[in-house]
Amino acid sequence: MERKINRREKEKDYEGKHNSLEDADQGKNCKSTLMTLNVGGYLYITQKQTLTKYPDTFLEGIVNGKILCPFDADGHYFIDRDGLLFRHVLNFLRNGELLLPEGFRENQLLAQEAEFFQLKGLAEEVKSRWEKEQLTPRETTFLEITDNHDRSQGLRIFCNAPDFISKIKSRIVLVSKSRLDGFPEEFSISSNIIQFKYFIKSENGTRLVLKEDNTFVCTLETLKFEAIMMALKCGFRLLTSLDCSKGSIVHSDALHFIK
């Protein structure tokens, strides 16, 4: 009985050691297939087979030792390119197609990245996408900021990018909300119109948004300034004030932005 027990124990010990060796080998193999890239300060961990999916490309050359690449302080390959845009390059390698978020506007920059990484397929898809966007007519959308009792008073903002109109509307609502104690009773919001309850004109012609007790709240010029600054930050340019009779942007009733 003792001999049989000892034999069984030895068999278990052998099986345990054998399994642990197999696990260790699998762990080594898994680590050897992974690569960490430092692209413009952003770290990306991916598999070597992903980077070598397309032959004769920059990344395939790095993995297979055809291209010398510097290392960062932590021993990762360092590539001096746009770290944020590289996610789209990597996703193209993973999926085999170009998938971009809605509202993506950096086609030219992405085309440069595709050229650098020598990915002809990506470059062609970016070019095709950009050409389609140029051919697709953009419908001009608008936002009205008006007096609830007199729509002739107010400000109109025109733009050929609906998503920007949505952003600027949210911003103006936020600015107005911060200045109005009785929000949202002081104004109403619809799809493309913000109507304030009370507008009056001051002596110098500046239209003021006033509460019922005639307390000063904010001016249309404040909201106009917010619109212009936001448009410039988003890469739009002010085409013209649509009502030139006012003589200046400050006194105009409409703004037209285009990209």
FIMARMI-564321 format. One record per residue: x, y, z of N, C-alpha, C, O in turn; residue number from 0. Coordinates in pm, whole numbers, plus 50000, padded with zeros to 5 digits. Atoms other than C-alpha are relative to their C-alpha. Last residue first. Layout:
n.xx	n.yy	n.zz	ca.xx	ca.yy	ca.zz	c.xx	c.yy	c.zz	o.xx	o.yy	o.zz	nr
X	Y	Z	X	Y	Z	X	Y	Z	X	Y	Z	NUM
...
end
This chain:
n.xx	n.yy	n.zz	ca.xx	ca.yy	ca.zz	c.xx	c.yy	c.zz	o.xx	o.yy	o.zz	nr
49871	50067	49980	48482	57598	45711	50065	49974	49865	50174	49918	49859	258
49976	50105	50100	48198	57851	45706	50138	49941	50026	50226	50007	50080	257
49873	50069	49984	48038	58088	45958	50012	49889	49896	49914	49824	49860	256
49993	50114	50089	47766	58345	45885	50138	49937	50010	50238	50001	49977	255
49863	50043	50022	47665	58593	46154	49998	49875	49913	49912	49788	49929	254
49976	50137	50043	47335	58781	46167	50149	49976	49978	50222	50065	49935	253
50106	50088	49950	47182	59094	46328	50025	49854	49964	49951	49766	50009	252
50071	50080	50101	47492	59310	46290	49896	49909	50065	49907	49874	50183	251
50139	49956	50012	47582	59576	46549	49919	49917	49900	49802	49946	49876	250
50058	49978	49868	47907	59423	46672	49851	50032	49991	49772	49989	50075	249
50043	50129	49948	47988	59289	46327	49929	50017	50134	49832	49947	50163	248
49897	50076	49932	48001	59642	46193	49942	49870	50052	49820	49855	50064	247
49870	49935	50002	47814	59884	45962	50111	49926	50071	50228	49952	50041	246
49970	49961	49862	47460	59784	46052	50139	50062	50012	50169	50132	50108	245
50048	49864	49976	47365	59792	45683	50034	50048	50140	50033	50169	50168	244
49890	49903	50008	47586	59491	45622	49957	50142	50032	50041	50229	50052	243
50067	49870	50009	47322	59246	45743	50107	50109	50004	50145	50156	50111	242
50096	50004	50109	47467	58906	45662	49923	50131	49985	49865	50158	49880	241
50125	49977	49930	47777	58965	45873	49895	50017	49891	49914	50097	49799	240
50041	49860	49999	48047	58807	45667	49884	50013	50097	49821	49914	50134	239
50011	49962	50141	48230	58482	45612	49964	50146	49986	50031	50222	49916	238
50118	49915	50013	48343	58445	45972	49995	50049	49855	50077	50131	49813	237
49970	49859	50022	48590	58161	45966	49869	50076	49980	49770	50021	49930	236
50089	49931	50094	48553	57818	46116	50050	50143	49980	50126	50196	50061	235
49947	49996	50135	48841	57622	46270	49910	50063	49897	49939	50056	49778	234
50036	50124	50071	48670	57509	46592	50045	50003	49853	50014	49912	49777	233
49929	50112	49937	48848	57778	46796	49974	49869	49928	50060	49780	49928	232
49859	49988	50035	48727	58044	46551	50081	49885	50059	50171	49833	49994	231
49984	50032	50142	48367	57928	46583	50147	50003	49959	50193	49914	49888	230
50017	50144	50013	48379	57925	46964	50022	49956	49855	50084	49852	49829	229
49883	50065	49941	48519	58276	46975	49994	49849	49983	50095	49785	49954	228
49884	49975	50084	48254	58406	46734	50124	49928	50053	50197	49866	49975	227
50015	50069	50129	47961	58243	46914	50124	50016	49913	50172	49918	49855	226
49986	50143	49974	48074	58353	47262	49995	49922	49868	50074	49830	49847	225
49859	50022	49974	48118	58710	47135	50028	49851	50024	50125	49797	49972	224
49935	49991	50131	47766	58706	46992	50150	49971	50013	50209	49901	49931	223
50028	50126	50067	47629	58585	47326	50067	49996	49863	50113	49891	49818	222
49934	50106	49925	47799	58873	47505	49982	49866	49930	50078	49790	49914	221
49859	49995	50036	47693	59115	47232	50080	49893	50074	50176	49837	50020	220
49983	50083	50119	47336	59002	47285	50145	49999	49955	50192	49901	49897	219
50026	49936	50128	47369	59152	47629	50010	49898	49887	50071	49792	49901	218
49887	50008	50091	47335	58998	47972	49962	50063	49867	49844	50087	49841	217
49954	50139	50003	47115	59009	48281	50122	49986	49910	50232	49965	49961	216
49908	50031	50109	47026	59364	48386	50044	49854	50009	50079	49806	50117	215
49864	50022	49952	46725	59378	48620	50089	49959	49883	50050	49876	49801	214
49905	49910	50066	46413	59520	48455	50142	49992	50058	50218	50087	50048	213
49986	49886	49910	46177	59343	48702	50104	50100	49949	50150	50186	50024	212
50127	49927	49990	46064	59109	48424	50011	50123	50088	49941	50222	50066	211
50102	50075	49927	46419	59003	48347	49878	50091	50019	49882	50211	49991	210
50040	49956	49868	46616	59181	48080	49899	49905	50063	49820	49842	49994	209
50092	50101	49951	46816	59075	47777	49967	50037	50143	50056	50043	50228	208
49974	50065	49872	46969	59391	47644	49895	49894	50028	49777	49913	49999	207
50117	50072	49952	46983	59509	47286	50037	49925	50127	50134	49850	50131	206
49966	50134	49956	47251	59769	47235	49876	49930	50053	49807	49983	50140	205
50039	50101	50098	47114	60064	47042	50033	49858	50039	49995	49764	49968	204
49899	50009	50105	47299	60339	47228	49971	49887	49901	50054	49856	49815	203
49989	49876	50075	46990	60433	47429	50099	49990	49884	50077	50049	49778	202
49946	49890	49919	46917	60078	47536	50016	50122	49911	49987	50117	49791	201
49886	49928	50058	46686	59851	47344	50045	50108	50097	49965	50180	50155	200
50028	49859	50023	46463	59601	47518	50124	50062	49937	50231	50001	49937	199
49893	49922	50061	46439	59222	47514	49959	50147	50008	49840	50178	49996	198
50000	49854	50004	46220	59013	47745	50127	50054	49935	50238	50024	49980	197
50128	49937	49966	46108	58654	47737	50002	50149	49976	49905	50206	49925	196
49998	49937	49868	46405	58508	47552	49867	50071	50025	49800	50115	49931	195
50083	49880	49984	46351	58272	47261	50005	50049	50145	49968	49979	50238	194
49999	49968	49856	46624	58025	47162	49923	50131	50015	49968	50234	49965	193
50036	49866	49953	46547	57880	46819	50012	50007	50153	49965	49919	50225	192
49902	49903	50048	46690	57589	46623	49968	50144	50041	50010	50240	49976	191
49893	50062	50079	46530	57276	46766	50105	50100	49953	50224	50072	49959	190
50051	50098	50094	46333	57457	47041	50118	49950	49916	50234	49973	49952	189
49907	50055	50098	46439	57640	47356	49926	49902	49911	49853	49816	49960	188
50039	50133	50047	46239	57871	47584	50092	49956	49887	50149	50040	49816	187
50001	50018	50145	46361	58166	47788	49961	49856	49966	49971	49766	50049	186
49966	49877	50070	46334	58324	48134	50008	49983	49848	49996	50082	49776	185
50118	49917	50026	46142	58032	48286	50031	50122	49915	49943	50174	49847	184
50009	49965	50142	46442	57801	48242	49882	50091	49968	49850	50109	49851	183
49994	50101	50106	46613	57947	48438	49915	49879	50039	49919	49838	50156	182
50126	50071	50016	46489	58202	48693	50001	49896	49889	49894	49860	49839	181
50038	50067	49876	46828	58316	48817	49876	49914	49981	49860	49811	50047	180
50144	49989	49975	46951	58394	48467	49961	49920	50124	49972	49798	50126	179
50035	49861	49973	47318	58471	48415	49853	50018	50035	49811	50129	50069	178
49916	49951	49891	47460	58118	48438	49965	50143	50039	50001	50188	50147	177
50045	50062	49874	47168	57991	48232	50079	50054	50118	50024	50074	50227	176
50123	49933	49958	47251	58235	47955	49952	49947	50134	49908	50023	50221	175
49966	49862	49961	47608	58112	47930	49877	50072	50052	49884	50142	50154	174
49922	50007	49876	47494	57748	47931	50035	50139	50050	50022	50167	50169	173
50095	50035	49894	47222	57813	47672	50072	49997	50134	50019	50043	50235	172
50077	49879	49974	47481	57988	47456	49898	49977	50111	49875	50064	50195	171
49914	49903	49932	47716	57690	47486	49923	50126	50037	49936	50177	50149	170
49979	50047	49863	47448	57434	47404	50081	50100	50080	50054	50124	50197	169
50128	49985	49930	47345	57635	47096	50015	49959	50147	49967	50028	50236	168
50010	49858	49966	47708	57664	46988	49869	50029	50074	49864	50116	50161	167
49903	49965	49897	47751	57289	47007	49983	50144	50046	49986	50175	50165	166
50042	50065	49875	47431	57214	46815	50092	50037	50115	50046	50063	50226	165
50118	49926	49954	47521	57470	46547	49951	49941	50132	49912	50014	50223	164
49950	49878	49937	47863	57305	46521	49885	50084	50054	49895	50142	50163	163
49947	50036	49869	47704	56964	46460	50055	50122	50074	50049	50129	50197	162
50107	50017	49900	47488	57112	46182	50053	49968	50140	49997	50013	50240	161
49968	50120	49921	47795	57233	45985	49897	49985	50112	49907	50055	50213	160
50022	50118	50084	47716	57478	45704	50038	49871	50071	50060	49768	50006	159
49879	50079	50015	47670	57770	45946	49968	49877	49915	49855	49828	49916	158
50007	50095	50110	47425	58054	46004	50133	49925	49988	50240	49983	50007	157
49869	50059	50027	47379	58239	46334	49983	49893	49892	49909	49797	49911	156
50006	50125	50076	47082	58472	46373	50141	49954	49967	50225	50033	49924	155
49880	50037	50073	47065	58738	46644	49978	49868	49928	49919	49776	49985	154
49921	50115	49959	46772	58919	46799	50121	49978	49913	50167	50068	49843	153
49888	49964	49914	46484	59153	46731	50077	49873	50035	50018	49770	50069	152
49912	49916	50081	46262	59078	46433	50121	50046	50080	50223	50086	50023	151
49891	50079	50058	46122	58789	46634	50090	50082	49909	50194	50033	49866	150
49967	49934	50126	45919	59026	46850	50120	49931	49938	50234	49957	49976	149
50112	49918	50048	45732	58893	47153	50026	50063	49864	49933	50108	49797	148
50121	50081	50003	45961	58600	47249	49881	50077	49941	49790	50016	49885	147
50094	49953	49899	46263	58808	47157	49872	49920	49985	49822	49901	49874	146
50101	49896	50025	46506	58613	46948	49924	50039	50125	49932	49976	50230	145
50015	49955	49862	46821	58402	46935	49908	50121	49993	49950	50227	49947	144
50057	49867	49973	46798	58213	46608	49995	50025	50151	49954	49939	50229	143
50048	49989	49863	47023	57924	46508	49950	50143	50018	50019	50239	49983	142
49999	49871	49932	47093	57823	46152	49948	49988	50142	49884	49890	50179	141
50092	50002	49886	47174	57535	45924	50013	50131	50075	50109	50206	50056	140
49978	49894	49901	47326	57555	45579	49894	49991	50109	49774	49993	50081	139
50115	49911	49985	47302	57223	45400	50028	50102	50111	50073	50067	50220	138
50037	49980	49860	47638	57079	45319	49886	50100	50010	49898	50215	49967	137
50034	49861	49963	47666	56953	44965	49957	50008	50146	49878	49927	50193	136
50128	49995	49931	47838	56614	44941	49968	50144	50040	50041	50203	50120	135
50109	50003	50097	48111	56635	44680	49863	50012	50064	49767	50055	50000	134
49995	49878	50081	48378	56750	44926	49884	50006	49902	49832	50114	49872	133
50044	49887	49917	48278	56484	45179	49998	50129	49920	49911	50213	49940	132
50146	50011	49982	48301	56215	44912	49947	50117	50081	49840	50171	50051	131
50062	49960	50128	48651	56333	44816	49847	49994	50010	49778	50080	49956	130
49988	49855	50011	48766	56316	45181	49931	50050	49873	49863	50152	49875	129
50090	49939	49903	48635	55962	45223	50000	50151	49985	49895	50215	49989	128
50137	50023	50047	48804	55843	44904	49900	50067	50091	49803	50127	50044	127
50020	49915	50118	49135	56001	45010	49857	49989	49948	49794	50090	49915	126
50008	49862	49950	49114	55841	45355	49972	50095	49885	49889	50185	49897	125
50130	49984	49934	49035	55504	45197	49981	50141	50054	49872	50196	50046	124
50105	49999	50102	49327	55532	44953	49862	50020	50063	49779	50093	50008	123
49991	49874	50073	49573	55628	45228	49888	50011	49896	49830	50118	49879	122
50054	49896	49913	49457	55338	45443	49999	50134	49927	49902	50209	49935	121
50143	50024	49986	49513	55089	45161	49933	50107	50085	49825	50155	50051	120
50068	49953	50121	49852	55239	45076	49849	49985	50012	49774	50072	49968	119
50121	50081	50009	49985	55200	45431	49915	50051	49883	49835	50143	49899	118
49996	50073	50127	50340	55333	45410	49884	49903	49986	49899	49791	49937	117
49996	50142	49964	50347	55439	45778	49993	49907	49878	49991	49785	49891	116
49880	50027	49922	50440	55791	45668	50014	49852	50032	50121	49794	50018	115
49883	49993	50090	50178	55799	45392	50128	49967	50076	50213	49895	50024	114
50006	50119	50086	49902	55681	45626	50121	49996	49906	50177	49889	49880	113
49957	50113	49917	50008	55947	45879	50002	49871	49917	50094	49790	49930	112
49855	49989	49979	49989	56216	45611	50054	49885	50083	50163	49834	50056	111
49939	50038	50127	49641	56097	45509	50152	50007	50010	50222	49923	49953	110
49998	50146	50003	49538	56115	45876	50062	49949	49870	50129	49845	49871	109
49899	50046	49906	49640	56482	45885	50011	49848	49999	50122	49793	50003	108
49869	49968	50057	49443	56555	45569	50113	49954	50092	50214	49901	50045	107
49966	50088	50111	49136	56372	45695	50140	50026	49944	50213	49932	49914	106
49855	49992	50019	49125	56553	46028	50048	49907	49889	50147	49836	49905	105
49967	49893	50093	48753	56639	46044	50150	50009	49969	50195	50109	49914	104
49854	49996	50015	48590	56340	46217	50037	50099	49890	49983	50093	49780	103
49951	49863	49989	48224	56431	46285	50150	50012	49986	50204	50120	50011	102
50085	49902	50067	48119	56075	46358	50054	50141	50023	50092	50178	50134	101
50114	49949	49923	48407	55857	46469	49922	50104	49922	49975	50169	49832	100
49972	49876	49929	48624	55685	46206	49878	50048	50076	49765	50019	50036	99
50119	49970	49919	48632	55328	46077	50032	50123	50085	50117	50116	50174	98
49994	49873	49930	48879	55261	45795	49868	50028	50070	49764	50041	50004	97
50080	49895	50063	48899	54896	45700	50008	50125	50086	50042	50120	50204	96
49988	50009	50144	49120	54593	45765	49916	50101	49925	49901	50092	49803	95
50129	50028	50065	48992	54569	46120	50009	49982	49849	49920	49922	49788	94
50079	50104	49931	49311	54542	46324	49878	49957	49919	49848	49838	49909	93
49924	50125	50003	49544	54729	46089	49920	49886	50064	49928	49771	50019	92
50001	50044	50139	49283	55001	46037	50074	49867	49986	50029	49778	49913	91
50132	50060	50024	49235	55021	46413	49986	49952	49855	49920	49852	49829	90
50001	50131	49937	49609	55080	46451	49867	49928	49979	49864	49807	49956	89
49907	50084	50077	49609	55367	46203	49996	49857	50053	49988	49761	49977	88
50071	50032	50123	49299	55514	46370	50086	49914	49908	50035	49828	49836	87
50106	50095	49966	49465	55493	46713	49922	49958	49875	49879	49844	49864	86
49950	50137	50020	49772	55657	46558	49895	49896	50036	49901	49784	49986	85
50046	50055	50129	49576	55982	46525	50044	49856	49980	49984	49784	49899	84
50146	50013	49999	49618	56058	46896	49949	49937	49871	49860	49852	49875	83
50044	50111	49915	49991	55983	46904	49850	49979	50001	49803	49866	50012	82
50118	49956	49926	50078	56204	46607	49942	49882	50080	49887	49788	50023	81
50116	49965	50082	50427	56089	46502	49884	50040	50091	49899	50043	50213	80
50030	49857	49984	50775	56057	46652	49890	50042	49903	49914	50114	49806	79
50030	49950	50134	50785	55677	46681	49951	50144	50016	49850	50168	50083	78
50053	49863	50005	50954	55539	46994	49984	50045	49856	50079	50042	49777	77
49974	49936	50128	50995	55163	47041	49935	50139	49999	49819	50155	50035	76
50104	50017	50102	50968	55090	47411	50045	50067	49869	50116	50167	49871	75
49968	50110	50092	51275	55046	47632	49894	49972	49895	49901	49869	49828	74
50049	50127	49945	51148	55251	47925	50024	49882	49907	49978	49771	49934	73
49930	50030	49875	51360	55559	47843	49958	49867	50061	50034	49807	50137	72
50016	49899	49896	51235	55558	47483	50071	49955	50127	50139	49852	50128	71
50075	50044	49883	51379	55342	47207	49983	50118	50096	50067	50208	50102	70
49947	49968	49866	51490	55443	46858	49909	49950	50110	49792	49918	50087	69
50090	49908	49930	51378	55256	46544	50057	50029	50137	50100	49936	50206	68
49952	49969	49866	51597	55083	46288	49911	50106	50062	49879	50207	50000	67
49988	49857	49974	51398	54952	45992	50046	50021	50144	49989	49965	50238	66
49958	49937	50126	51430	54600	45850	50025	50149	50018	50104	50209	49946	65
49862	49954	49996	51425	54441	46196	50051	50063	49872	50171	50080	49856	64
49910	50100	50061	51113	54233	46142	50143	50049	49986	50225	49985	49920	63
50015	50130	49934	50899	54435	46383	50102	49899	49949	50159	49823	50027	62
49949	49991	49863	51029	54771	46260	49998	49862	50068	50097	49821	50129	61
49854	49990	50006	50983	54683	45891	50063	50008	50138	50170	49952	50162	60
49951	50136	50029	50627	54565	45951	50152	50000	49998	50215	49904	50043	59
50014	50078	49877	50558	54902	46114	50048	49856	49981	50110	49799	50070	58
49908	49951	49897	50696	55100	45819	49995	49912	50125	50100	49875	50178	57
50047	49877	49937	50520	54893	45555	50097	50038	50111	50183	49959	50150	56
49933	49882	50057	50666	54639	45315	49940	50131	50051	49930	50230	49977	55
49854	49999	50023	50421	54368	45415	50049	50131	49940	49973	50207	49881	54
49972	49960	50138	50070	54437	45552	50151	50007	49981	50219	50082	50051	53
50110	50046	50086	49959	54248	45862	50024	50032	49854	49990	49953	49766	52
49941	50057	50123	50298	54293	46030	49895	49952	49902	49924	49873	49812	51
49910	49903	50061	50173	54532	46298	50060	49950	49869	50099	50029	49783	50
50079	49885	50045	49877	54312	46381	50087	50099	49925	50048	50152	49821	49
50069	50040	50123	50093	53998	46389	49910	50112	49947	49884	50119	49827	48
49909	49986	50113	50321	54170	46639	49930	49967	49868	49955	50030	49765	47
49928	50122	50038	50034	54207	46881	50088	50024	49878	50059	50109	49794	46
50067	50079	50102	49934	54537	47036	50082	49877	49967	50192	49860	50019	45
49960	50140	49989	50014	54769	47324	49919	49919	49900	49796	49923	49901	44
50093	50095	50061	49996	55142	47248	50058	49860	50014	50173	49837	49979	43
49960	50141	50003	50162	55411	47459	49889	49913	49942	49772	49925	49980	42
50114	50087	49968	50106	55779	47376	50043	49854	49984	50100	49816	49881	41
50031	49991	49857	50407	56014	47394	49882	49917	50044	49852	49911	50163	40
50021	49861	49960	50429	56079	47019	49962	50017	50145	49890	50111	50180	39
50023	49916	50118	50386	55710	46945	49968	50142	50047	49858	50169	50095	38
50017	49864	49951	50542	55493	47214	49989	50090	49877	50089	50119	49810	37
49949	49890	50081	50490	55138	47096	49971	50132	50070	49861	50153	50122	36
50044	49870	49951	50451	54835	47318	50069	50108	49918	50191	50114	49909	35
49906	49890	50015	50474	54497	47148	49939	50127	50056	49820	50152	50041	34
50048	49864	49972	50310	54166	47228	50111	50102	49980	50228	50075	50004	33
50082	49957	50113	50390	53830	47064	49948	50142	50018	49889	50199	49926	32
49916	49981	50118	50686	53761	47296	49921	50045	49880	49979	50098	49785	31
49924	49877	49988	50468	53820	47601	50082	50028	49875	50098	50143	49835	30
50095	49889	50005	50220	53555	47492	50073	50132	50005	50043	50224	49929	29
50043	49986	50139	50499	53307	47414	49906	50119	49982	49913	50193	49884	28
49888	49945	50075	50654	53364	47756	49961	50026	49855	49994	50129	49798	27
49984	49861	49960	50319	53314	47926	50112	50068	49925	50100	50184	49885	26
50109	49925	50064	50256	52997	47726	50010	50149	50032	49985	50235	49947	25
49968	49989	50143	50598	52865	47825	49894	50082	49927	49925	50163	49841	24
49891	49904	50013	50527	52940	48192	50037	50023	49855	50064	50136	49814	23
50055	49866	49975	50191	52767	48172	50107	50107	49982	50083	50214	49925	22
50080	49966	50118	50356	52459	48012	49941	50140	50014	49941	50216	49917	21
49905	49969	50106	50621	52453	48286	49927	50042	49873	49969	50134	49802	20
49946	49868	49970	50348	52477	48551	50102	50043	49894	50111	50161	49861	19
50101	49897	50031	50164	52187	48388	50054	50141	50024	50027	50233	49946	18
50015	49995	50146	50476	51966	48386	49901	50109	49959	49925	50183	49863	17
49883	49931	50054	50553	52049	48750	49988	50017	49849	50024	50122	49794	16
50005	49861	49957	50200	51958	48855	50115	50080	49943	50096	50191	49895	15
50103	49933	50078	50199	51636	48648	49993	50150	50034	49976	50234	49945	14
49949	49987	50137	50532	51528	48798	49900	50077	49913	49938	50164	49835	13
49895	49898	50000	50414	51597	49152	50051	50025	49860	50075	50140	49821	12
50065	49870	49983	50093	51402	49085	50102	50113	49996	50080	50216	49932	11
50066	49971	50126	50290	51103	48949	49932	50138	50005	49937	50214	49908	10
49896	49960	50095	50521	51112	49251	49939	50038	49866	49984	50132	49801	9
49955	49866	49962	50220	51110	49484	50106	50053	49903	50107	50170	49867	8
50103	49904	50040	50073	50811	49299	50042	50144	50031	50019	50234	49949	7
49996	49992	50147	50397	50617	49330	49898	50102	49949	49926	50182	49859	6
49882	49921	50037	50423	50695	49699	50007	50019	49849	50046	50125	49799	5
50028	49861	49964	50069	50568	49752	50115	50090	49957	50093	50196	49899	4
50099	49948	50094	50136	50245	49565	49972	50147	50025	49960	50226	49931	3
49933	49981	50128	50458	50185	49762	49905	50059	49896	49943	50147	49819	2
49914	49883	49989	50280	50243	50093	50069	50028	49867	50083	50144	49828	1
50083	49879	50000	50000	50000	50000	50086	50126	50000	50058	50221	49927	0
end
